[in-house]
Amino acid sequence: MRDAAAPDTGGTRAVARALSLLSLVGRGAAQGLGLAELAAATHLPPPTARRLLLALASARMVEQDRATRRYHLGPEAYLLARFAEERHGILHHARDSMLRLARDTGDTVLLTVPQGDHTLCLERIEGDFPVRTHALMKGDRKPAGVGAGAMAILAALPAPEAEALLAQVGPLVGDLAPALAEDLAAARAAGHALNPGRIVAGSWGLGVAILWPDGRPAGALSVAAIENRMGFIRQAELVAALQREAHLIGQRLAALEPQRNLS
């Protein structure tokens, strides 16, 4: 007779594979991902990947676009994410700070979160200054270190890990790589990141990491503005405001940490 306490290896493996597919679909953003891409990324035979995707679709966790045949997160995934937002959603805890920064500075405020060797712009809130920079928009994914928020996240990592990530994205950033290495060293020394128009000329940014209690970056707050609004004195004022709000968000996240570590 089978021991009821023994792990169901086959079932566990299927669940792990399905969850891996679900995670990848979620990272496919608005364009979605096709079956071939998902199968290749998970090292699954396409028939196996399709069977698991059908099971996820029956639970409304994913859905397939009829026109493009690409997979997207489904309505049940959306509902579950909303239920988890108050406990785990950094945007939920950062929104007040972002609104305050946008109001006080008049500039664009961005929330960036790490995603492996990339970062994702989770939110963008505009201030009332009429001339804005559009170098980074909500939903944009950039290689690690590209942009003030992304660089702040990179600089908050242990040096070997940050340098390994920068080397990993080197082929993606091309000629920008040496400048990013300089910016990383400067961000570590200063405690904040500066993007002096690296990606779009005249579009500057300042970024400060939001930290978990263990010191690892949960994300970053950044302010983006045109170059003539980023003079030396104003940079110091913006950094102080960013650090204040990042600290407040970190305190709110710290309250969740005992719950996050429960096994």
C-alpha positions as CSV (number, residue, x, y, z in Angstrom):
1,M,0.0,0.0,0.0
2,R,1.3,3.5,-0.9
3,D,2.4,5.6,2.1
4,A,0.1,8.6,2.2
5,A,2.9,10.8,3.4
6,A,5.2,9.9,0.5
7,P,5.6,12.6,-2.1
8,D,3.8,12.1,-5.4
9,T,6.9,12.6,-7.6
10,G,5.0,12.5,-10.9
11,G,2.3,14.9,-9.7
12,T,4.8,17.2,-8.1
13,R,6.8,17.4,-11.3
14,A,3.7,18.2,-13.3
15,V,2.7,21.0,-10.9
16,A,6.3,22.4,-11.0
17,R,6.2,22.4,-14.8
18,A,2.8,24.0,-14.9
19,L,3.9,26.7,-12.5
20,S,7.0,27.3,-14.6
21,L,4.9,27.8,-17.7
22,L,2.5,30.1,-15.7
23,S,5.4,32.2,-14.6
24,L,6.8,32.5,-18.1
25,V,3.4,33.5,-19.5
26,G,3.2,36.2,-16.9
27,R,6.5,37.6,-18.0
28,G,5.4,37.6,-21.6
29,A,3.8,41.0,-21.0
30,A,1.3,42.5,-23.4
31,Q,2.7,40.6,-26.5
32,G,2.2,37.2,-24.9
33,L,4.3,34.1,-25.7
34,G,3.8,31.3,-28.3
35,L,3.8,27.6,-27.6
36,A,7.2,27.1,-29.2
37,E,8.8,29.8,-27.1
38,L,7.2,28.4,-23.9
39,A,8.3,24.8,-24.7
40,A,11.8,25.9,-25.5
41,A,12.2,28.0,-22.4
42,T,11.0,25.2,-20.1
43,H,12.8,22.4,-22.0
44,L,9.5,20.6,-22.5
45,P,8.3,18.8,-25.6
46,P,5.6,21.0,-27.3
47,P,2.9,18.4,-26.7
48,T,3.6,18.3,-23.0
49,A,3.7,22.1,-22.8
50,R,0.4,22.3,-24.6
51,R,-1.2,19.8,-22.4
52,L,-0.2,21.7,-19.3
53,L,-1.3,25.0,-20.8
54,L,-4.7,23.5,-21.6
55,A,-4.9,22.5,-17.9
56,L,-4.0,26.1,-16.9
57,A,-6.5,27.5,-19.3
58,S,-9.3,25.3,-17.9
59,A,-8.6,26.8,-14.5
60,R,-8.6,30.3,-16.2
61,M,-5.0,30.9,-15.2
62,V,-4.0,31.5,-18.8
63,E,-5.8,32.2,-22.0
64,Q,-4.9,31.9,-25.7
65,D,-5.5,34.8,-28.1
66,R,-7.5,33.4,-30.9
67,A,-5.9,35.6,-33.6
68,T,-2.2,35.4,-32.6
69,R,-2.3,32.0,-30.8
70,R,-0.1,33.5,-28.1
71,Y,-0.7,32.8,-24.4
72,H,-1.5,35.5,-21.8
73,L,-2.4,35.4,-18.1
74,G,-6.1,34.6,-17.6
75,P,-8.8,36.3,-15.4
76,E,-8.2,33.9,-12.4
77,A,-4.5,34.9,-12.3
78,Y,-5.6,38.5,-12.3
79,L,-7.9,37.9,-9.4
80,L,-5.3,36.1,-7.4
81,A,-2.8,38.9,-7.9
82,R,-5.3,41.4,-6.7
83,F,-5.9,39.3,-3.5
84,A,-2.1,39.2,-2.9
85,E,-1.5,42.8,-3.7
86,E,-1.8,44.2,-0.1
87,R,0.5,41.6,1.3
88,H,3.1,41.4,-1.4
89,G,2.6,44.1,-4.0
90,I,5.3,46.7,-3.9
91,L,3.2,49.1,-5.9
92,H,0.5,49.0,-3.3
93,H,3.1,50.1,-0.7
94,A,4.9,52.6,-3.0
95,R,2.0,54.5,-4.6
96,D,1.5,57.1,-1.9
97,S,5.3,57.9,-2.0
98,M,5.2,58.1,-5.8
99,L,2.2,60.5,-5.8
100,R,4.0,62.6,-3.2
101,L,7.2,62.8,-5.2
102,A,5.4,63.6,-8.4
103,R,3.5,66.4,-6.6
104,D,6.5,67.9,-4.9
105,T,9.0,67.7,-7.7
106,G,6.7,68.2,-10.7
107,D,8.7,65.5,-12.6
108,T,8.1,61.9,-13.6
109,V,8.3,59.3,-10.9
110,L,9.0,55.6,-11.8
111,L,8.9,52.4,-9.9
112,T,11.2,49.7,-11.2
113,V,11.5,46.1,-10.0
114,P,14.1,43.4,-10.8
115,Q,13.3,40.5,-13.1
116,G,16.4,38.3,-13.3
117,D,18.8,40.0,-15.7
118,H,16.2,42.6,-16.7
119,T,14.1,45.2,-14.8
120,L,10.5,46.1,-15.3
121,C,8.9,49.6,-15.0
122,L,5.9,48.8,-12.9
123,E,4.5,52.2,-12.6
124,R,5.0,55.8,-14.0
125,I,3.3,58.8,-12.4
126,E,3.6,62.2,-14.0
127,G,4.2,65.5,-12.3
128,D,2.8,68.8,-13.5
129,F,5.9,70.2,-15.2
130,P,4.8,70.5,-18.9
131,V,8.0,69.2,-20.5
132,R,8.5,65.5,-19.8
133,T,10.9,62.8,-20.7
134,H,9.5,59.5,-22.2
135,A,12.6,57.4,-22.1
136,L,10.9,54.8,-19.9
137,M,7.2,53.9,-19.9
138,K,5.1,51.7,-17.7
139,G,5.5,48.1,-18.8
140,D,8.9,48.6,-20.4
141,R,11.6,45.9,-19.7
142,K,15.2,46.9,-19.8
143,P,18.5,45.0,-19.3
144,A,19.9,45.3,-15.8
145,G,21.6,48.6,-15.2
146,V,19.8,50.5,-18.1
147,G,18.1,53.5,-16.5
148,A,18.5,55.2,-13.1
149,G,16.1,52.8,-11.3
150,A,17.7,49.7,-12.9
151,M,21.2,51.0,-11.9
152,A,20.1,51.7,-8.3
153,I,18.9,48.1,-8.1
154,L,22.2,46.8,-9.6
155,A,24.3,48.9,-7.2
156,A,22.4,47.5,-4.2
157,L,23.4,44.0,-5.0
158,P,26.6,42.4,-3.7
159,A,29.4,43.6,-6.0
160,P,30.2,40.1,-7.6
161,E,26.5,39.6,-8.4
162,A,26.1,43.0,-9.9
163,E,29.2,42.7,-12.0
164,A,28.1,39.3,-13.2
165,L,24.7,40.7,-14.2
166,L,26.3,43.6,-16.0
167,A,28.6,41.1,-17.9
168,Q,25.6,39.0,-18.7
169,V,23.7,41.8,-20.4
170,G,26.8,43.2,-22.1
171,P,25.7,41.8,-25.6
172,L,22.3,43.4,-25.2
173,V,23.7,46.9,-24.4
174,G,26.6,47.0,-26.8
175,D,28.6,50.2,-26.8
176,L,26.8,51.3,-23.6
177,A,28.5,48.6,-21.5
178,P,31.7,50.7,-20.5
179,A,29.5,53.7,-19.4
180,L,27.3,51.4,-17.4
181,A,30.3,50.0,-15.6
182,E,31.4,53.5,-14.7
183,D,27.8,54.4,-13.5
184,L,27.7,51.3,-11.4
185,A,30.9,52.3,-9.6
186,A,29.6,55.8,-9.1
187,A,26.3,54.6,-7.8
188,R,27.9,52.3,-5.2
189,A,30.1,55.2,-4.0
190,A,27.2,57.7,-3.9
191,G,24.4,55.6,-2.6
192,H,22.2,56.5,-5.5
193,A,22.2,56.2,-9.3
194,L,22.5,58.9,-11.9
195,N,21.6,58.4,-15.5
196,P,23.1,61.4,-17.4
197,G,21.2,60.9,-20.6
198,R,22.7,57.5,-21.4
199,I,19.7,56.1,-23.2
200,V,18.0,59.2,-24.6
201,A,20.0,62.4,-25.0
202,G,18.8,65.1,-22.6
203,S,16.7,62.7,-20.5
204,W,18.2,62.3,-17.1
205,G,17.3,60.2,-14.1
206,L,18.1,59.7,-10.4
207,G,17.3,56.4,-8.7
208,V,17.4,55.0,-5.2
209,A,16.9,51.4,-4.2
210,I,14.1,50.2,-2.0
211,L,15.5,47.5,0.3
212,W,14.2,44.5,2.1
213,P,15.4,44.1,5.7
214,D,18.2,41.8,4.5
215,G,19.5,44.6,2.3
216,R,18.6,43.1,-1.0
217,P,16.7,45.4,-3.5
218,A,13.0,45.0,-3.7
219,G,12.9,47.7,-6.4
220,A,13.8,51.3,-7.0
221,L,12.2,54.7,-7.1
222,S,13.5,57.1,-9.7
223,V,12.8,60.6,-10.9
224,A,13.2,61.4,-14.6
225,A,13.4,64.9,-16.0
226,I,15.0,66.9,-18.8
227,E,18.6,67.8,-18.4
228,N,18.2,71.5,-17.4
229,R,16.1,70.4,-14.4
230,M,18.9,68.2,-13.1
231,G,21.4,70.8,-11.9
232,F,23.8,69.8,-9.1
233,I,21.9,71.5,-6.3
234,R,18.5,70.1,-7.5
235,Q,20.0,66.6,-7.8
236,A,20.9,66.7,-4.1
237,E,17.3,67.8,-3.2
238,L,15.8,65.0,-5.4
239,V,18.1,62.4,-3.9
240,A,17.1,63.4,-0.4
241,A,13.4,63.1,-1.3
242,L,13.9,59.8,-3.1
243,Q,15.8,58.4,-0.1
244,R,13.1,59.5,2.3
245,E,10.4,57.9,0.4
246,A,12.4,54.7,-0.4
247,H,13.0,54.4,3.4
248,L,9.3,54.7,4.1
249,I,8.4,52.0,1.6
250,G,11.2,49.8,3.0
251,Q,9.6,50.2,6.4
252,R,6.2,49.1,5.1
253,L,7.8,46.1,3.4
254,A,9.7,45.2,6.5
255,A,6.4,44.7,8.3
256,L,5.7,41.9,5.9
257,E,9.0,40.2,6.2
258,P,8.2,37.8,9.2
259,Q,5.2,36.6,7.1
260,R,7.3,36.1,4.0
261,N,9.7,33.9,5.8
262,L,7.1,31.5,7.3
263,S,7.5,27.9,6.0
